[in-house]
Amino acid sequence: MLMNNVLEDIKNDIEIRQNLIALKNEIRDGLQKKTLAYTLAGDFSVFTDLLEHPDPKVRKNAALILGEMECDDLAELLWNAYQKEETLFIRADYLKALSHLDCSDYVESMKQALERLMGKAVLPEEEKHVRQECTALKNILLTYDRPQKHKFIGNDRKLEVILMTNRNHREVTRRQLGEIPVKYLAGGLRFTTEKLEDLWKIRTYSEMLFPLNGCSMLSGSPDHMAQQLLDGGIMRFLQELHAGHPPFYFRLELKSPMRLEQKADILKKLSIALEKQSGRKLVNTTSGYEFEIRLVANREGGFVPLLKLYTIADHRFAYRKNALATSIAPVNAALIMQLAGEYLKEYAQVLDPFCGAGTMLIERNRYGKVRSMYGLDILEEAVQYAWENTQAARLEANYIQRDFFDFRHEYPFDEIVTNLPVVGKTRDIEQVSGMYERFFERAPLILKPEAIIVAYTSLPDILRRAAKKYKGYSLQQEYCLNDRDGSSVLIYRYQRG
């Protein structure tokens, strides 16, 4: 696109709308944006004059281009144009343009504009555009007017808690809770505790959620659901557990089989209703939120509300600074160690021949102290990631970039713990079978008598068949972790004949 020609056409009123759209798309490229700014040399009149154009889409695109110029001197002009704009569907675009500029002089005016919009009765056909305008205003205001994050102070309060766990192995987490009475849920455990901090010692749950005792189910329109949450004590719950005053910043999540567009519609309407009915003591945001309201659909057509508090710092897996696409989730690695626990040796010498980012070795050490840890991987990136994660965990391990099938060591190992790779993008059965067979053929060269192998795989049938081809391996236990993809952990004992 010849930028000078486009600018001339716009000045001469030739296909203005089409040229503005083409130019707006062109300057998405940072280099082209700089070229336009250099060409204009501070004279933006070709676009500022169009803010008075009779075609609203011309005004919209002119405003968006002006915002991309990132010239703070344009803020007053765009703010005034926004205030005068009567065409509802483009008002949010003026605010989008302003979001690139310094709006500090207009914060109070924007707050007042938002309050007016939140309290305004709108027609159904206007609702979408008003919602977009509200969101655009909030996004700007959050840049200038976000209070410090609330501090959680509820560690010694009596709280009902839900721990989300692997649905096949809830009992593993249950045992770690001691004598606490527990209700089993499909995907976790529900119980009451006055020692929330004790739960951070447990590594086998994926999430901690809180039910609202005054509101066990939501139903009806988004407006009704917002009122049910407020009547059910959501503000009281938040304020009792945190130092500081509202507003609290939240996000919404909906777990339901309904279509994506249906979900989006409910979430947008509910977020606006919550803000409005709470007097903006609850503020929806897409980043920097302090808690999540999770709505779980039930068979009756309603939604069970659960809260996830991001004000509670979960440091259990904070060491995980890096991960590969194939890396095992730390909570799954921790669960595997619990499942294999009776076979693991105190102060063992442990090898992970396909270590990836080091998660299996780190969680093996977290379960019980080891004498030494070695990790192998053919990828330089994996070895670097594993080393950095292990440093963050304040542990020591030896990581080597090497193929397991060429590996030699001066002393044998007590254990192999590993997330076995699935080679080939198509999971070619022959290729995987060959690699698993080579694994069992090679392992005796670096294992002690009575050694243990803890192997996680998404192809357990192939692993079992491979092990049967070699003497000395006896399958001690097998646990399915995921019914849908068949991923399992198999525990073998190797006995040298």
N, C-alpha and C positions, 0 to 999 in steps of 0.2 A: 504494500500500500504506500503510495506517495503522499506523505503527510501534508505537505504544502498544498497539494491539489485538493485534498479533503477539506482542509481549513478554508481554502478559497471558495469551495462549493458551499460550505456552511455559511460563510459571510454573504454569499450571493443568493442565499435562500434556495439552493438546489438540493432536493432530496435530503432535507435537514435531518429528519428522524433516522433514516437509513445510515447516513454518514456519521451521525453521533454514535449509533450503536456499533458501527464498524470501528470507530476510533476508540470507543470504550473497551471493546474486546482486544484491540491491538495493544493498548497500554497495560494490559495484564502482564505483559513482558516488561520487566524492570528497565531494560535498556531502552525500549520504545517510550516508556514513561519519561525517562530522562531526556530523550530526544524531543518529545513534545514540550516539556518544560523549557528546554533550551531554545526551541523555536519561538515560543511565546514571549520569552524574555521578560516575564513579569507582567505582561499585558494580557489579562484574562477576559477582556471585554467581549471577545467573540462568544464566550460562554455565559458570562454574567448577564449580557443583554438578553440571552435566551430564557432567563428565569422569568421573564415577562411574556413569553411566547404563548399564544392561545392554545397550542396543542400540549396537553399535560405530559405526554410521553417525551416531548422535546424538553420540557422543563426538568423532568425526572433525569434524563440522560445527561443534560448539561450540568445538573447538580452533582451527579455521580462522578463526572470527569473532573469537576472542580475539587471535589474531595480528594481525588487521587493525586492532585497536584501538591497536597500536603503543605499548603501555604496558610499559616495561621491568620494572616490578614483577611482571609476570605470567610472566617468564621462568623463575623457579624452579619455579612451579607446573606449567608446561607441560613442563619438562625432567623433573620427577619423574613426571608422567603418562606421558610417553614411555617412561621406563625401566620403568614398571610394566605398560605395555600389552603384552598377549599376542596380540592379533589382528594378524596379520602385515600384512594389506593396508592398515591405517590408520596404521601406525607412521611412514611417510614424511610423513603429513599433519601430525603433531605437529611434525616438523622444518621443514616448510614454514611453519607458524605461527611457530616460533621464529626463522626467518630474518628476520622483521620486527623482531626485538627485539635488545637487547644481550646477546650470548651469550659475552662475553669470559671470564666466570667458569667456563664449561663447556668451554673449548677442549680442555684435556687429557683430560677425560672423553669428549669426542666423538672424539678421536683413538683412544682405547682402544676405544671402541664400534666405530669403523670397522675397526680391526685385527681385532677379534673377528669381525666380519661377513665381512671379506675372507678369513679363514682358516676360515670355517665351511663344512662340507659341507651342501648344501641339496638337497631333493628337487626334481625338475623343476617341480612345480606351485608351489613356493615361489620359484623363481629370479627371476621377474619382480618380485615384491614386495621381495625382498632387494636386487635391483639398484636399485630406486627409492629404497630406504632409504639405500643406499651413496651414491647420487648426491646425495641431499638433505644428507647429512652432509658430503660433500666440498664442496658449494656453500657451506655455512656456514663450513667451515674455511678455504676459500680467501679468505674475507673477512678473516680474522685472521692467517693463517699463510702468506702467499705470500712467498717470498724474492724478492730482486731478480732481474731478468731476467739470464740468462747472457750474457756478452760473447763474441762470435765472435772467435776468434783464428787462423782457418785460412786467411788470405789467401795465405800463402806455402807452404802445404802442397800436396803432390801429390794432386790430387783428380780423380775421374771425375765429369763433369758432363753433364747433359742440358739443352739449351736447347730449349724448346718454341717452335716458329715456325709461321708460316702454311704449311700443308702444300703449297701450290702454289708457294711461293717460298722454299724452304729455302736455295737457292743464294745468295740475297741476304745472309743471315747467314753462310753458309759463307765467302763472299769476305772478310768482315770479320775472320775468324779467322786469316787469313794461311796459314802453312804447316803448321798443326797438323793431324795426321791425324784424319779425322772419319769416323764411321759414320753413315749416313743412317737415320733412323727415319721411321715414317709421319707423325709430327707434329713432327719436330724433328731435332736433331743430338746425337750422343754422342761425347765426346772426353775426353782427359785434359789437365789444365793445372796448372802451378805458379804461375800469375799470375791468380788469380781476379779481382783488382781490375781487370784489363784488360777484363773482360767488361762492366763497367758503362759502358764507352764505346759499346757496341753497343745500339742502340735498337729493333732489329727482332725481338727475341724477347719472348714474353709471360711466360714463367716460367723459373726456374732450378731444376732438380731434381737430386737426388743418388741414384744407385743404391746399394744395399748389396751390395758385392762378395761378402760371405760368405753372401748369401741372395738368389738370383736369382729364386726363385719360392716362393710359399706355397701349401699345400694342406692338406686335412683339416679337422678341427673348429677352431673359434676357439681352443680351448686349445692344439691342435697348432701353429696358426699363430703364436700368441704365443711359444711355445717356439722356433719356427724363427727368429723375429725376434731373440730374445735370443741364441740360439746363433750366429746370423749376424753378430753384432757390433754391434747397434744402440747398445748402451750405450758400447762402445769408440769408435764413430764420434762420438757426441755429446760424450763427455768429451775426446777428442783435439782437437776443434775449438772447445771452449769453456772459458773460465776459470770456476772455481767448481765446486760439487759438486751432485749430485742433491738433490732431484728435478728432472726436466725435465717441462714441461707440454706435452701434445700433444692434437691432435685427429685424428680418422680421417675419411678420405674414400674412398668406394668407387665406382669407375668400372666399371659393369657394366650390361647390359640387363635384369638381373633385376628383379623387382617391388620396389616401395619397401619393403613390409613385410619382404621377405626381406633387403634391404640393412640395414634398421634392426636386425633381429634379429642379423645377423652383427656389425655394428659395436658394438652394445651388449655382446654376449658377448665380443668380442675386446678391447674396452677394459677390461673387468673382469679378463679373464685376464692382460692385460699388466701391469696394476697389481699384481695378486696375485703373479704369477710374478717380477716385478722387485722385489718387496718395496717397492712404491710409490716406486721410483726413477723410474718413469714414471707420471705422473698425468694422467688424462684430464680435460679441462675444455672448456666451450663458449665461453669467452672468455679472453683473456690468454694463449693458448697460444703456445709458443715454436717448435713445429714441427708439421708435418702429416705423417702417414703416409698416403700415397695408394696404394691398392690398385687395380691395373688388371687387369681380368679378361682372360685369354687364351683361346684356342680349346680348350686342353686342360682347361679347367675350374679352373685355378689362378689365382693373383693375383701380378702382378709388384709388389713393394713399392718405392716411390720416396719420398724424403724432401724436403720443402720446408721450408727453414729461415727462420723469421721473425726470427731473431736477426741475419740479414744485412740491412742497411738498403739498400733499393733506392730511390735518389733520382732515378732517370732521369726520372720523370714527376711529381715532387713538386709541380710548379707547378700541377697540376690540382686546384685548390681547389673549383671549381664545375663543374657539367656540366648540360646539358639532356638530356631523354629522347632527343633525336635526335642528340646529340653523337657524333662519331666517336671510337673508342677511340684513345688516343695512340699505341699500338704500330702500329695500322693507318695512322695519319697518317705516322708515321716510315717505315714500309715504302713508302708511296706516294712519299715524297720520294726514297728510294733507287731505286725503279723509274724515276722520272722524271729522275733525276739528270743524265743526259747532255744533257737539254734545258734545264736550269735555268741561268740566267745569274748570273755573279758580280756582286754588288752591284746586284741587280735592284730595280726598284720594283714591289712586289707588292700585289695587291688580292685580298681574299676578299669577294665580293659577298653571301655568305650565311654570315657568319662564326661564328654560334652562339657557343660559349664560347671561340673563338679558337685551338683546337687546331691547325688546319691551318697558320695563320700562324706559330705558335710552332715547330712542327716544321719548317716551311720554313726558318726562321732557324737552327734547330739543325743542319740539313743543311749550310747555307752562308750566310755573312753576306749580308744584303741592305742596300740603301740606305734604303728606307723600306717600311713596311707599313701598309696601310689595310684596315679591316674594316667591313663594313656589315651591319646586320640591322634588321628592322622591329620586333623585340622589345626593349623597354627592358631587360628582365631579361638577355637574351643579351649585350647590349652591356656591361652592368655586370659580368657573369661574365667576359667576354673581357678586360676591363680588369684585373680582379683577378687572373686567371690570368697575364696578361702581366707584371704587376707582380711576381708571385711568381717568374716565370721571369727576372726582372731584364732585361727587354727593353723596348723602346719601340715602340709602335704607335699609330696613330690610329684610334679606333673611333667610328663615327657611327651613330646610330639613323636609318636612312633606307632607303627602298625602292631597290634597285639600279636599277630601271627609271626612276627620277627623278633618278639621281645624275649630277652633273657634276663635273669636276675640271680644275684649271688645267694639268696636264700628263698625258700618257698613261702607261700602265703597260706594263712588260715582260712581266708574268706575271699570270695569274689562277690561283689555286689554291683549290679550293673543294669542299666536301661539298654537292652539289646537293640541295635539299630535295625530298621527295616530298609534293606538296601534296594535301590532302584525306585524310580518315581511311581512305577505301576505295581509295586509290591510283587514282582515276578516270583512265583512260588519256587521254581527251581533255583533261582539265584539266592533267595532267602534260605532255602533248605541247605544249599551248599555252604553258605556262610555259617549257619548254625552247626552243621556237622564238623566243619573245620574248628569251630570254637570248642566243641567237646573233645575233639582229637588233640587239640593243642593244650587244653587246660591242665592235664596231668603233669606237664613239664614244669609247671610253676606252682603246683598245689602240694600241701602237706597231706599225709594220710589223714583220713577223717575230716577233710576240709569241707566247707559249706559253700554252695553257690546259690545266691539269691538273684534271680533273673526276672526282670520285668519285660514283658513283650505283648504286642498286640496280635501275635500269631502263636498262641500257646500250642495248638495242635502240631505245628511244624517243629516247635522246640521239643515236644515230647517224642516225636518220631526220631528226631536227630539224636537225642540222648540214648534211645534204645539200641542204637547201632554200636555203642561202645560199652565195654565192661567197666564196672566199678561205680556207675551212677545209679543211685536209688532216689526216687522222688519221695520226699518226706511230706510235703504239703503243696497244695495249689489253691490259690484264692483268686476269684474273679473280682476285679475292681470296677469294671464297667461292662454292664450287660449288653449295651448297644454295639460297642466295637470289639467286645471280647477280650479287652486288655486284662492281663492276669499277671500275678507273680507266682513263680514256681521255685520251690526250695529243694535243692538236690544235696545229697551227701555223696562225697566222693571217697571211696575206700580202695586204696591201692591193693591189687591182688598179689 
